[in-house]
Amino acid sequence: MKAPKVDVLRVERGDPFGVEFRRRYDAARNKPSELAGVIGWCREKNLTQHRDLAAYALLKDDPGNDVAWTALGVADRA
């Protein structure tokens, strides 16, 4: 992208959602209720792989968690 330097406020490189996900995930690790919130945030931002990672981490601590199973596409576990 080309623009005059006077019009550029800042340049951001990389994946801002990936950085934010990592911060949220690290804070919620081993806390099932907080991992469920990370799953919801990933769903809002359409971060499929990040959502799956958080769901699997949640299932590791709480194998019966419905939020995690639903996030992974398993609606009816019966």
C-alpha positions in Angstrom: 0.0 0.0 0.0 1.3 3.4 -0.9 0.4 6.6 1.0 2.1 9.9 1.8 4.1 9.8 5.0 2.1 12.6 6.5 -1.1 10.5 6.2 0.3 7.5 8.0 -0.5 7.5 11.7 1.1 4.1 12.5 2.2 0.9 10.9 1.2 -2.4 12.5 2.6 -5.7 11.3 1.7 -9.2 12.2 -1.4 -10.7 13.6 -3.1 -8.4 16.2 -5.7 -11.1 17.0 -3.0 -13.7 17.5 -1.2 -11.6 20.0 -4.5 -10.8 21.8 -5.4 -14.5 21.7 -2.1 -15.5 23.3 -2.5 -12.9 26.1 -6.1 -14.1 26.8 -5.2 -17.8 26.5 -2.2 -17.5 28.8 -4.3 -15.7 31.4 -7.0 -18.3 31.2 -4.9 -21.5 31.1 -6.1 -24.1 33.6 -9.1 -22.0 34.5 -12.1 -23.7 32.8 -14.6 -20.8 33.3 -12.1 -18.3 31.8 -11.3 -20.6 28.9 -15.0 -20.6 28.0 -14.8 -16.9 27.7 -11.8 -17.2 25.4 -13.8 -19.6 23.2 -16.5 -17.0 22.9 -14.1 -14.2 22.0 -12.6 -16.4 19.3 -16.0 -17.1 17.9 -16.7 -13.3 17.7 -13.4 -12.7 15.9 -13.9 -15.8 13.6 -10.6 -17.4 14.8 -11.4 -21.0 14.1 -8.0 -22.6 14.9 -7.6 -20.5 18.1 -11.1 -21.4 19.2 -10.3 -25.1 18.7 -7.1 -24.8 20.8 -9.0 -23.2 23.6 -11.8 -25.8 23.4 -9.3 -28.7 23.6 -7.5 -27.1 26.5 -10.9 -26.7 28.3 -11.8 -30.4 27.6 -8.4 -31.4 29.1 -9.5 -29.9 32.4 -13.2 -30.5 32.1 -14.1 -33.4 29.7 -17.8 -32.9 30.0 -17.8 -29.2 29.2 -20.7 -28.4 26.8 -19.3 -25.1 25.6 -16.1 -26.8 24.4 -17.9 -29.6 22.7 -20.3 -27.2 21.0 -17.3 -25.1 19.8 -15.8 -28.2 18.2 -19.1 -28.9 16.4 -20.3 -31.8 18.6 -23.8 -30.7 19.5 -25.2 -33.9 20.8 -22.8 -36.2 22.6 -25.4 -38.8 23.6 
